[in-house]
Amino acid sequence: MRTRMKPALLVVALATMSSLQGTPAIAADKQDKNSAKSELSIDRGRTAVLIMDYENQILGMLPEKTQTAVLDNASAILKQARQAHLPIIYVVVRFRDGYPEVNRQNRRFAGLKESGRLREGTPGAEIHARVAPQPGDIVVTKRRVGAFSTTDLESILRANNISTLAMFGISTSGVVLSTVRWAADMDYQLIVVSDACADMDDEVHRVLTDKVFPGQATVVSTHEFTRALAGKGGNK
C-alpha cells in the first residue's frame, strides 16, 4: 500500500506547490503548439546543453522501449547542439571505491554501498555509448541528486558566460527536478526537453513536465528544440 501511495502523494504535492507559486497548469503539448514553435529563441552564445545521468545502470532501470526513445532523442539533440557549437555538459553521478561520499542517513543512496552500483570505473557508471562525450565536451561528477549539488557546475557556467540551460535527464523526478529548482533560484533561463527525460513513474513525469516545470522553464520537445537550433526560431 505504501509503495502505491508514494507516486500519487508526490504528484499531489508537486501540483499543490505549483499552484501556490502561481504556476499555470499548461500541458506540455499545448505549450508546444501555442508558444514553443513560434517563440523559442536560443542565444547560442550564452546557452549550454546539460545531459544528465545517462549512465548505463540508470538507463537500465527503464523499459527497453523507453530507453530507445530517450537515446534517440538525446542523440538528435547532441548532434544539433554540436553543429550549433553549443557547449555540452554531461552530469553524472558516481562514487569512489568504498562509497565514502554516502552517508548512511541518506535514504536515496544508502543501498548503493551494498549493491556496488554507480562506482567509478565500472561499466554501469559509464555514459551510454550512443551519447558518449566527444572531445571538447565537459563531464561534471556529482555525489548527490541535483547537477549543482557537490559539483563545480556553477563555476563552469559563469566562466563561460552561460545564462540559459537546455537540459534533459533521467530521472524527471530526480536530477531534472532538482536541477530546475536550483537553477531557477539562481536566475538561469531554463529549457527542459521533455521527451529526452524519463521517470520510473509515467504519471509523475507527466505532472512535472505538464504542470510543474512550465512555471520555471520552457518545456519543449526534441523536435522543437532542434528546429530552433537549426535556425528556425533560434538566434545564431
N, C-alpha and C positions, 0 to 999 in steps of 0.2 A: 504493500500500500504506500509506504513512504517513497519508494522508487517512482511510482506513478505520479505522485503528487508534486515532486520537485520541479519538473519542467513546467507544469501548469502554474505553480506558485511563482516561478521565475518570470513567466510570461505576464502574469498579472502585475507583478512588482514593476517590471520594466515599463509596461503600458501606463501604470499609475505614475511612475517617475516622469515619463514623457509628458503626461497630462499636466502635472504640477509645474513643469518647466515651460509650459506653453507650446509644446511640440505639436505641430499639425499632424493629424493622423492621415497622412498621404501615402497611399500604396505606391510601391516602387514602380509598378508598370504605369500608373497614372503620371507619376513624376517624369518618367521617361518620355511619355507622349506629350505632356504639357510643357516641360521645361528643358530637360536634358538635351534633346535633339536640337533644339533651336538656340539654347542659351549656353551650353557648356563651352567654355573658353579656357584653354590651357596656356599659361605663360611658361613656355618651355625653358626659359632661363631661370625660373625660380621654383620649378616643380620636380619632385623626386618620386620615384615609384618604390613602394615598400611591398615586398613579397614575404609573407610571414608564416613560419612554421610549416614549410613544405618538406619536412623531413620524411624519410621512408616510413618510420614507425607511426608517425602521426597520420599520414595519408592511409596507411594500412588499417586504420580504425574505421575508415569509411567504406560503404558498399562499393563494389568494383565499378558499377555504373557511375556513381558519384565521383570516384577517383578519376575516371576517364574524362568526365565532363570538366572538372576543375583544372585538370592538367592541360586539356585542350585550350581552355580559356586563358590560363596563365601563360601558356606558350605564345598565344596570339598577342597578349598584352606586352610581354617582354620583347617580342620581335619588333613590334611597332615602336615601343619605347626606345629601343636601341637605334632604330632608324631615325628617330626624332632627337637622338643624343641626350635623352633624359638620364640623370643618374639613377642607377638601380641599386637598391639596398636590400640585401637579404637579412632577415631577422630569424635567428634560430635559437632554440632552447637546448642547451647541452650542459652536462655536469662532469666534473673531474672524477678521476678514479676515487672510489670511496665516498663520493657524494658529500663532500664537506660543506657544500652550499645549502644542503637540505636540512631544514630544522624539523625535528620530529613533530612539532606543533603545527606544521603546515599541512593541512588536510589534503590539499591538491597533490603535493609532491611526496607525501610520506611513503607511499608504496613504491616509488621509483628506486629507492636504495636497495630494496629487497629484490625487485624484479630485474634490475640491471638495465632498464630502458633508458634511452637517450644519453648514454655515456659517451663522452668524447672518444673519437677514434673507432667507434663501432659502426657497422653498416647501417643500422637502424637510425642512427643520429645524422646520417649524411643527407644532403638535399637530393631530392629525386633527380635522376639523370635527365629526365625530359626538360627540366627547368634549371639545370645546374648553372652556377655562376660562370661568367666569362671574364677574361682579363679586363681589368678596369672596374668591375663590379665590386661592391663593398659588402662584407659579411659582418654582421653585428651579433655577438653571442649574448644571450640573456640567461639569467638564472631564475627568473620568475615569469609571470604571465605576460604582462604588457611589454611593448617594444622599448619603452623608455626606462622602465624599472631595471636597475642594476646594469645599465649599458651606457655607452658613450654616444648614443644616437644623437642626442641634443647637440653635442659639440660638433659632430659631423655636419649636421644640418645648418647650424649657424655659420660654420666655416665656409660653407658653400652657398650661403645666402639663399637658402631654401625657405619659402613661405607657404608652399602648398604641398600636401602629401596625398598621393594617389595610392590607396592601399587595398590589399586583399590578403586573406589568410585563412588558416584553419586552427582553431575553430572560430565561428562567428561570435559565440558567446564567451570565448576566451580571449585570445590575443587581439582580435579585431575590436571587440567591445572595450577592452582595457585601453587599447591604443587610441581609439576615437575619443574616449573620455579625457584621457591625459592630454592629448594633442589639442583638443578643443579648449581646455583650460589654459593652454599655453598660446592660444590665439593663432594657431595654424589654420589655414583654409584646408578643408578635407574633401576628398573624393573617395567613396567606397565603391569598388567594383563588385557588385553583389553576387554575380554568378561565378566569380572566381573565389568566393568564400563558401564554406560548408560547415555544417554543425552535425553533431551526433543526433540532434533532435530537430527535425524539419520545421516543426511549429515554432520553436524558439528562433531559428534562423529567419523564418517569415516575419515574426513580430519585430525582430531587431531591424531587419532591412526595410520593412514596410512602415513601421511606426516610430521606432526609437532613433535610428541613425539620421533620418531626414531632418531632425531638429538641430543637428550639429554638422552635417555633412551633405554633400550632393551624392545621391545614390544613383548609380548608372549601371548599365550592362557592359559587357566586354565590347559588344558591337559599337555602342555609343562612345565609349572611351577611345577605342582605336580609331574610330571615324574622326573624332575631334583631333587626335594626334596626327592623323593623315592630312590635316589641313582643312577639313570640312567642319568648321566651327571652332577650330583651335587657333592659337596665336603662334607664330614662328618666333 
